[in-house]
Amino acid sequence: MFDKIVVVVPLASMLIRFGNLMNSEIIGTPTNVPWAFVFESVDKIPRHPAQLYEAIFCLFMFVLMYWLWKNKRDKFAPGFMFGLMCVLFFTERFLVEFLKEVQEAWEANMIFNMGQLLSIPFVLVGLYMMWRGVLRQAQDDNQKSEI
């Protein structure tokens, strides 16, 4: 069931990130890039539009997951799509967190913030699910070739 659900999860995540952008939530760090956003309700400093980066990546993930589901789902063992979504989504989240402002004062002196620390177990679970799926698919292929 999770393999089906993860097809639309990135689409929902994209819409949530657009909401964060419109509400000036989870703002990025100051920058001089030409596409920087000024969140006037926060300050007048140009910042990385981290929410937009995440929304664009989620759109890419939605297209990828939909294409894989429509065209390749028979080639994947149960759990592989779920694992792939976890690895992609939470790796991207880990990386984009470097471009976000500290959200809680107690995170200020940490090497990795809480969003990054919480992403690590999901990446590991995703890798495990993908590995398990590949092993299971190889076993199924071996059984079919023996028949």
Helices and strands as residue ranges (DSSP letters): H 2-5, H 9-22, E 37-38, E 46-47, H 50-72, G 73-75, H 80-96, G 97-99, G 105-107, H 114-146
